[in-house]
């Protein structure tokens, strides 16, 4: 690929972090090359049409939600939106119950008819107050007590992370609220929607700029000596950048089992059903038509099976991994001409909108803007 003048920025990774910052930099006249070792753009948010013509997310469901007007304004340049509020049910004791836990969940599970005040009083009775909350188990017990913890959280967490909830930082469980009303939305952000034409199309439009060149199927570590830029933005795993010199940071991976069912229009009443029972090998099943609004006589789903090895998806939020990450972060802070950005590079369990917000903020910093 020929260079067109001085390359200002090399961006490693064509997911949300890399694509957003590349476009923001290119809009100011900077020449940017984006590379990705995969053969497609979009990172883990990549979506595509399956053989039956249904839009599916290859790497599991990605639901966009945010309270950031800046992020919505930026992304809206590259996509129209399909309003969508995500709903999740959890299979517990042979029933499908609303999750996160709300008033309907408690009433259906225990055969009660509590109002909102009654649910607050119920939770106050069953909760197990913790003197000091340092991990996810303590946080959940403090909020809902032992029975709800066992039914909804413990098994799912053990499957998802391969660890006991007591080994995970409290922030993992804090992502999931407990409600006393009947709000059955998974998220409560002001803006909740899906890119109307899919995530991949949104990324294509973001990268469609004369100052951006794209090189897929390109491993950074194989070409880092020949690709010269004034500055590099790296969005891959931070430990890989430094050759795992302190050892490998732990990441959780997933195996995705995609299935098309051609003899029924719908499989599930909502997009996602969680399976906290450890006897079930998968954590959840997602049915994509709920999210895309497509009409089709059949339906396409994905089952997720957590794994310890494989493509890195989730940084493991434990004290041990955080201590190791800080050693790599210290190296990164001393690295000149390189900025580390995104979930893997910053070893943080960021949502998509948080990644975009961080990319826009980082671009302002690199450009010397206020």
C-alpha positions in Angstrom: 0.0 0.0 0.0 1.4 3.3 -1.0 1.8 6.2 1.5 0.3 9.5 0.5 2.6 11.9 2.2 3.7 12.0 5.9 1.8 9.5 8.1 0.9 11.3 11.2 -0.8 8.5 13.2 -0.7 4.7 13.1 -3.8 3.3 14.8 -3.6 -0.4 15.8 -7.1 -1.9 15.9 -10.3 -1.2 13.9 -12.8 -1.6 16.7 -14.7 1.2 18.5 -11.5 2.7 20.0 -9.4 2.7 16.9 -12.0 3.6 14.4 -13.4 6.5 16.5 -10.1 8.1 17.1 -8.9 7.6 13.6 -11.9 9.4 12.2 -11.6 12.2 14.7 -7.9 12.7 13.8 -8.6 12.5 10.1 -11.3 15.2 10.3 -8.6 17.6 11.4 -6.3 16.9 8.4 -4.1 14.2 10.0 -3.1 11.3 7.8 -4.0 8.1 9.6 -3.3 4.4 8.9 -5.5 1.9 10.6 -4.4 -1.7 10.8 -6.1 -4.8 12.3 -4.9 -8.4 12.4 -8.5 -9.6 11.6 -9.9 -9.6 8.1 -12.8 -7.4 9.1 -13.4 -4.0 10.8 -15.5 -3.4 13.9 -13.6 -5.5 16.4 -15.9 -7.5 18.6 -18.9 -5.4 17.5 -18.6 -6.8 13.9 -22.0 -7.9 12.5 -22.9 -9.6 9.3 -25.8 -11.2 7.5 -25.9 -15.0 7.9 -26.9 -17.4 5.2 -30.5 -16.9 5.9 -30.2 -13.1 5.5 -30.5 -12.2 9.2 -28.1 -9.7 10.8 -26.1 -11.4 13.5 -23.3 -10.3 15.8 -20.5 -12.7 15.3 -19.0 -12.1 18.7 -22.1 -11.9 20.8 -24.8 -9.2 21.3 -23.7 -5.6 21.4 -26.4 -3.2 22.7 -25.7 0.4 22.4 -26.7 2.7 25.3 -25.3 6.0 26.7 -26.0 9.1 28.6 -23.3 11.0 26.6 -24.7 13.6 24.1 -21.2 14.0 22.7 -21.0 10.3 21.9 -24.4 10.2 20.3 -23.7 13.3 18.2 -20.4 11.8 17.0 -21.8 8.4 16.0 -24.9 9.8 14.5 -22.8 11.2 11.7 -22.3 7.7 10.5 -25.6 5.9 11.2 -29.3 6.3 11.7 -30.7 4.6 14.7 -33.3 2.0 15.5 -34.8 2.6 19.0 -34.4 -0.4 21.1 -34.5 -1.1 24.9 -32.9 -4.4 25.9 -34.8 -6.8 28.0 -33.3 -9.9 29.7 -35.0 -12.8 31.5 -33.2 -15.3 33.7 -34.2 -19.0 33.9 -34.5 -19.7 37.6 -36.3 -22.7 39.2 -37.8 -23.6 35.8 -39.3 -20.1 35.2 -38.3 -17.1 33.2 -38.0 -14.1 35.5 -37.1 -10.5 34.8 -33.5 -9.5 35.3 -32.1 -7.3 36.7 -34.2 -8.2 39.7 -37.3 -6.0 40.1 -40.7 -6.1 41.8 -42.1 -8.6 39.2 -39.1 -10.8 39.8 -39.6 -11.1 43.5 -43.4 -11.4 43.3 -43.3 -14.2 40.7 -40.4 -16.0 42.4 -41.9 -16.1 45.9 -45.6 -15.9 45.0 -46.1 -12.5 46.6 -48.1 -9.4 45.7 -45.8 -6.7 47.0 -46.0 -3.1 46.0 -42.8 -1.0 45.7 -42.7 -0.2 49.4 -43.2 -3.9 50.2 -40.3 -4.9 48.0 -38.1 -2.4 49.7 -39.1 -3.9 53.1 -38.6 -7.5 51.7 -35.1 -6.7 50.6 -34.3 -5.1 53.9 -35.4 -8.3 55.7 -33.4 -10.7 53.5 -30.2 -8.7 52.8 -27.1 -9.5 54.7 -25.4 -6.2 55.6 -21.7 -6.2 55.1 -19.4 -4.1 57.3 -17.0 -3.5 54.4 -17.7 -4.3 50.7 -14.6 -5.3 48.8 -15.8 -7.9 46.4 -18.9 -8.9 44.2 -20.2 -11.5 46.6 -20.3 -9.1 49.5 -22.0 -6.4 47.3 -24.8 -8.8 46.2 -25.4 -10.3 49.7 -25.6 -6.7 51.1 -28.2 -5.9 48.5 -30.4 -9.0 48.2 -29.3 -11.7 50.6 -28.3 -15.3 50.2 -31.2 -16.9 48.3 -31.4 -14.3 45.4 -27.6 -14.3 45.3 -27.6 -18.1 44.8 -30.4 -18.1 42.3 -29.3 -15.3 40.0 -25.7 -14.4 40.6 -23.4 -17.1 41.9 -23.6 -19.7 39.2 -23.7 -17.2 36.4 -20.6 -15.4 37.8 -18.7 -18.7 38.3 -19.4 -19.7 34.7 -18.7 -16.2 33.2 -15.5 -15.5 35.0 -14.2 -19.0 36.1 -13.9 -17.5 39.6 -15.9 -17.2 42.8 -17.7 -13.9 43.1 -15.7 -13.3 46.3 -12.6 -13.2 44.1 -13.9 -10.5 41.8 -13.9 -6.8 42.5 -17.2 -5.3 43.7 -17.5 -3.3 40.5 -18.5 -6.4 38.5 -21.7 -6.9 40.4 -22.3 -3.2 40.7 -23.0 -3.0 36.9 -26.3 -4.8 37.6 -28.9 -2.8 39.6 -31.6 -4.1 41.9 -34.9 -2.4 41.4 -38.0 -2.1 43.6 -40.2 -0.9 40.7 -41.4 -2.8 37.6 -38.8 -1.3 35.2 -37.8 -4.4 33.1 -35.2 -2.7 30.9 -31.7 -4.0 31.3 -30.3 -0.4 30.8 -31.7 2.9 31.9 -29.6 5.3 29.9 -31.3 8.2 28.2 -30.2 7.0 24.7 -30.8 3.4 23.8 -30.7 2.3 20.2 -29.1 0.0 17.6 -27.3 1.3 14.4 -30.1 1.0 11.8 -27.9 -0.7 9.2 -25.7 -2.5 11.7 -22.4 -1.8 13.4 -20.2 -2.9 10.5 -21.9 -0.4 8.1 -21.4 2.4 10.8 -17.7 1.5 11.0 -17.4 1.5 7.2 -18.7 5.0 7.1 -16.5 6.1 9.9 -13.4 4.9 8.1 -14.5 6.3 4.7 -12.2 9.4 4.7 -9.5 10.4 2.3 -7.0 10.8 5.1 -7.5 7.2 6.4 -5.9 4.2 4.9 -7.0 0.7 6.1 -4.9 -2.5 6.2 -6.6 -5.6 7.4 -5.1 -9.0 8.1 -2.0 -7.2 9.4 -0.4 -8.1 12.7 1.1 -5.1 14.4 4.0 -7.1 15.8 5.0 -8.4 12.4 5.1 -4.9 10.8 5.9 -2.5 13.7 9.4 -2.0 12.4 8.3 -0.9 8.9 5.3 1.2 9.7 6.6 4.6 10.8 4.3 7.3 12.1 4.7 10.3 14.3 2.5 8.7 16.9 0.9 5.3 17.5 -2.5 4.6 19.1 -2.5 1.0 20.3 -5.8 -0.7 21.2 -4.7 -4.3 21.7 -3.8 -6.1 24.9 -1.3 -4.1 26.8 0.7 -7.1 28.0 1.2 -8.3 24.4 2.6 -4.9 23.4 5.4 -5.5 26.0 6.0 -9.1 25.1 4.3 -10.4 28.2 7.5 -9.5 30.1 5.8 -9.6 33.5 3.6 -12.6 32.5 0.2 -12.7 30.8 -2.7 -10.7 32.1 -5.8 -12.8 32.5 -8.7 -12.3 30.1 -11.9 -14.2 29.8 -12.8 -15.5 26.4 -16.0 -16.9 24.8 -17.0 -19.5 22.3 -20.0 -18.6 20.2 -22.4 -21.2 18.9 -24.6 -19.6 16.2 -27.7 -21.5 15.1 -30.5 -20.7 12.7 -34.0 -22.2 13.4 -36.0 -22.3 10.3 -39.2 -23.8 11.6 -40.3 -21.1 14.0 -40.5 -17.3 13.8 -39.4 -16.7 17.4 -37.6 -18.7 20.0 -37.7 -16.4 23.0 -40.0 -13.7 24.4 -37.1 -11.3 24.7 -33.7 -10.8 23.1 -31.6 -12.5 25.8 -32.2 -15.2 28.4 -29.6 -15.8 31.1 -28.9 -19.3 32.5 -27.3 -19.0 36.0 -27.6 -22.7 36.6 -24.1 -24.2 36.5 -25.5 -27.5 35.1 -26.2 -25.5 31.9 -22.9 -25.0 30.0 -23.8 -21.7 28.3 -24.4 -18.4 30.1 -27.0 -16.9 27.8 -28.9 -17.2 24.5 -29.5 -14.1 22.4 -32.1 -13.9 19.6 -31.1 -11.2 17.1 -34.4 -10.3 15.5 -35.5 -8.7 18.8 -32.7 -6.2 18.4 -32.7 -5.6 14.6 -36.4 -5.5 14.0 -36.0 -7.8 11.0 -39.0 -9.8 9.7 -38.2 -13.4 8.8 -40.1 -16.7 9.1 -37.1 -18.2 10.9 -34.8 -16.9 13.6 -31.1 -16.9 14.4 -29.6 -17.2 17.9 -26.2 -17.4 19.6 -25.2 -19.4 22.7 -22.2 -18.1 24.7 -19.8 -20.5 26.4 -17.2 -18.8 28.6 -13.6 -20.0 28.4 -10.3 -19.2 30.0 -8.3 -19.5 26.7 -8.9 -17.9 23.3 -9.6 -14.4 22.0 -9.4 -11.9 24.8 -12.8 -10.3 25.5 -13.0 -9.3 29.2 -10.2 -8.1 31.5 -10.6 -10.0 34.7 -11.4 -7.5 37.5 -9.5 -9.0 40.4 -6.9 -7.5 42.8 -4.3 -9.9 41.4 -4.8 -8.9 37.8 -5.1 -5.2 38.8 -1.7 -5.4 40.5 -0.1 -7.0 37.4 -1.8 -4.5 35.1 -0.3 -1.6 37.1 3.2 -2.9 36.3 2.4 -2.8 32.6 0.7 0.6 32.9 3.9 2.0 34.4 5.8 0.8 31.3 3.1 2.3 29.1 3.4 5.7 30.8 7.2 5.7 30.0 6.6 4.7 26.4 7.2 7.7 24.1 5.1 8.2 20.9 2.5 5.7 21.9 -1.0 6.1 23.4 -2.8 3.1 24.9 -6.6 3.2 24.4 -9.5 0.9 24.9 -10.7 -2.1 26.9 -7.7 -4.3 26.2 -5.0 -1.6 26.2 -6.3 0.0 29.4 -7.4 -3.3 31.0 -10.8 -1.9 31.8 -14.3 -3.4 31.5 -15.5 -0.4 29.4 -18.9 -0.2 27.6 -18.9 0.8 24.0 -20.0 4.4 24.7 -17.2 4.7 27.3 -14.7 3.6 24.7 -15.9 6.2 22.2 -15.9 8.9 24.8 -12.3 8.0 25.8 -11.3 8.0 22.1 -12.7 11.5 21.6 -11.1 12.8 24.7 -7.7 11.2 23.7 -8.0 12.8 20.2 -8.4 16.2 21.8 -5.4 15.6 23.9 -3.2 14.4 21.0 -4.3 17.4 18.9 -3.7 19.9 21.7 -7.3 21.0 21.7 -9.0 22.3 24.9 
